[in-house]
């Protein structure tokens, strides 16, 4: 009697696909149930499988994301995404920082919205109103589109994103823990135009750890003075109850008071008339009838439409939730276990005659006291971490508070005995009053741990001088480090500094690497592709 050999399991999803063994088994079984197994189907090659996975299975997208660049304005990002599937255009609308403030990265947030697993369209804090408006428009397109039925592959991706967003305590915005505020220390000396604080926290209570490159999420509260002024403009009592909670507490703890959301303008348009109604409608649609839209926070909006007093409950429903803020961690768990530090610029400015201030920065600078508890979480870094090989040289470019993660890098490499060379580029306005952590860096330089320290001060001379200028001055030596396999890290302003630093690196590659401009651009692009050029910019 002939013994029949059982057919081998059909492998439709290749091993190279980004799933666990259990997920691959489930997906292979799912697809096997949809097709005949009598040799009518040929399993995908690894290359074919990878192509399918890039396209998320159904929309023939190539998976590339040329818009995934923090330095590009949203108009340019959306132009690059023209003709792509809706979920990809949603990704292009994100701020491209992969910062995690939304509870996802940019790709997973867009996937979750497109799969209707996430209904909140206002979670991208760095993208602000521009991103929220674009997502709203794209979501309307999603609602109009005929349902194509669920994609098993995309459902798994969305499920993984949601699982990541929940996570273990202290690892996401949706599951924060309580940490203790320890202290703050002013880093600027007299004469500085800035107000920058070194902030310390105790993490021993929640037993929360982190790695350098990670960010720290903080749930701040609004300034009580601002809250009381808004209540006065509403013409109601502080004691007014909103869903079982006092209005004053709701505004202080739960609601964003800047900028004014489109829904607030919509509410005002419903309860007023005439020119005021038309103006509110225009603002809700993204127009700027009076040229002041960029400066309209909640209080300024109530002042602009003086006499319009929404019902407190409707008013609260028209506001956005108060989002946590993320800061680069400036300490190393290996060097100071159980403690964490931040380097924070306090945001204060004046528009018209009114003083404005950043919510979280002033919360840390003046509205919290040593011993106070606050809700926090650690946000894992995406593509911003020290090299695995401790012998690898690192070049760090961090002007202003951009130095924060590099202070952490240096302390960590010192604590772990990493033998690789370290080169820090730091810059600010004035050397006398804006040289953060000068004693620490000088000691590291004296000991040999900080191999090179290159400084740039923009206000110490008549002509402005920045870190990118210093890079060009020492271009030959910098190129030598790159030739030795150094990694480059950049942290700070995305719109100007990061672009200028990348331009300087291209110029250095062209001049000292004997390359054409196009070849130098390709060289820097290859550094990024290989993870040798990493950015934490905002």
C-alpha positions, 0 to 999 in steps of 0.5 A: 500500500502506498503511503500518502505524504502529507502536503507541506504547509503553504508559506504565503507570508515569508519569514522576512515579513515583520510578524512573529511566528504566531502571527505568520502562522495565523496569516498563512492559515487565513490565506490558505483557507481562501485558496485551493491547495492543489498546487494551484498557487505558487508561494511568494518568493522572499522578494515578492513577499516583501513587495506585498508587505510594503504595499500592505496587501491591497493598494499597490503602494510601493511602501516608500515614504519620501515625505518622511522628513521633519524638515519639509513643510506640510505642503511639500509633504502632501505634494510628494504623497500625491497619487498615493493611497489614502493611508499614505497621504494620512501619514504625509500629513503627520509631522514626521517626527516619530516622537510618540506623543500620539501613542504611535509612530507616524506610519502606525498612527495613519494606519490606525486611522485608515483602518478605523481603529483610531478615531482621534485626529488631533493627537499629532502635537508637533503637527498642530492645527495644520495636521489636524485639518489635513487629517480631517479632510482626508478622513472625510474622503475615507468616509465617502469611499466605498468599503473594501472590506478589512485587510487581514495584514493591515488589521494585524498591523493596526492591532499591534499599534494599539497594543503598543499604545497601551503597553506596560505602565509608564511606557505610553501616554495611555498608561502613565505612572507617577514620578516625583519632581525633585529639583530645578536649576537655572542653567543661564547666567545673568545677561542671558536672554533665555531661561533654561532649566535643568530638571530632576525627577525621581523614578525609583517609586514607579521603578521606571527605567530608560535608555539614552535617546528616549524621550520623557512625556509629562502631563502638565496643567494649565496656568490657573491665572489663564483659566480664571480669565477664561472663566470670567470671559464666559461670565460663569462661576468657577463652581459650574459643574461639567460632568461631575467636575468643576469647570475650573478644574476641567480647564486647568487639568483636561483642556488645551487652551492654545491654539483655538481649535476649529470646533470653537470657531464653529460653535461661535458661528452657531450662536452669533450672527452677521459679520461675526458669524461670517468671520467665525465661519471663515476661521473654522474653514482655515481662512484668516480674515483679519490676519491674526489666525496664527495668534488666536488661542482660546482666550484671544478667541473669546476676546475677539468675539467679545460678548459671545458667551457659549454655554460652559458645557458646549464650550468644553465640548468644543475644546481639544484635550490637553496633550502631554509634552515630550522632552529629550532625556538629558541623563543616563540610567546607567550613570544615575539609576532611579533619576532622570533629568531634562533640559528645558527652555521656558517659553514666554513671549508677548503678542500685543499687550498680552503675555503668553507662555508655554504650558509644560515649560512654565509648569516645570519652571514655576507651577510644581514644587519639590516632592510633588507627584506628576503623571509621566511616561517614557517614550521609546526612541525611533532611530535615535540611539547610540551605536551597539559597538562601543568603539564606534566614534560619535559626532554630536551636533546639539545647539541650545537645548538640543544638547540634552540627549548628548549630555545623556550620550556622554554620561552613558558612554562614560558609565559603560566604559565605551572606548569610542571617541566623542565629538560634541558641537554645541552652540548658543547665543553668548559664551558667558551666560549660555554655556550649559553644563560647562563644568561637566563638559570641561571635566570630560574634555580634561579626562579625555572622555570628550575627545573634541568640544567645538563651540559656536556663539551667535552673539559674541561677535558682530557676525552671526556664527553657528554650529554649521559654520564651526563644522565647515571650519574643522571639515577636514578633521570631521571628514576623517572621523566619518572615514573612520566610521563615525556616526553623526547625531543632530538634535534641535530645530528642524526648520533651520538648524537641521537643514543647515547642518546637513548642508554643511555635511554635504559641503564637507563631503564634497570638499574633503571627500573629492566628490561632486555635489550630487555624489556628496548628497548621495553620500549623506543620504547613504549615511541616513539609510545606514543609520549613521546619520540620525536626527532628533529634530522638532 
